[in-house]
């Protein structure tokens, strides 16, 4: 890897292919990526990054995805075709 022993979260994200902030924190929460807490900060060791890469490496082909789910806009358009129910107006009593 590199000559550095510890990386910040941002540096580790870049070393892992520019994964998102949410993704790296999910890896930390799941215990799939080890970290080193120092004070209130958290660092990722070069060894932890290397171990993660080794354990995550696979030769299996990517899984085929099912049909693409309908977008919310399509669902909204379909819901607009539902009959419109008009409620009677409220009568305001004077008194």
N, C-alpha and C positions, 0 to 999 in steps of 0.2 A: 504494500500500500504506500504509505508515506512515512516520513520521519517523525511526524507528530504522534503523540500517544493519546491525546484527548481532543475531541472535536465538540464544538458547540452543536446545538440542535440544528441550526441553520446549515452549518458545514456538513453535518452528517446527512441532512436531506439531500444536499448536492452530491455527496459521494454515493448516495443510493439512487442516483438517476434523476434527482430533482423531484422526489416524491413530495406530496403535499404535507403541510404541517399536521393536518388531521391524521394522515396515514402514519407518520412517524410516532405521534403520540399514541395511536392505536397499537402499534408494535410494542411500544414501551409498556402500555397497560396490560397487554396480553402476555408479556414476559418473553416475547420472541426476540426482542432486542434489549440487551443489557445496558445499564447506564451507571454512571458514577455521580452520586450527589456530593456536591461540595458547597457547604453553606446552603443558600437558597437556590443555587443553580444546579443544573443537571448537565452532565457531559456524557458523550458516547465515546468509549475507548475504541482504538483502532482494532483491537482484538475482538471486541463485540461486533463491530461492523463486519470484519472478516468471517467470524463464526456465523453470523446471520446469513451472509452471502452463501457460505458453504452449505448450510442446512436448508436454505430456501431454493437452492439450485435444483432443477429437475430436467429430465429429458422427455417428460410427458408432453404431448401436444396440447395446446390450449383447448379447453372445453368449448364445444359448439354451444352458442347461445340459442335460446328458443326464439320465438317470434318477438319482434320489437313491441313493447307495450304501447298502447295508445297514449298519445300525448294528452295532457290535461285540457288543452284547447279543444281537441276533438270531443272529449267527454263533456266539456261545457256546451259545445254546439249541439250535441245530442240531447243534453238536458233541456236546452231551449225549445226543442220540438215537443216537449211534454205540454199537455193542455194547461192553459192558464186558468186558475180558479180565482174568480173575483168574489171578494167578501162583501157583504152588504155594508153600506156606510153606517156609521154610528149616529144615532140621533142624539143631539145635545138638548137636554131639557133646560128650559129657562125657569128660573125660580128663585 
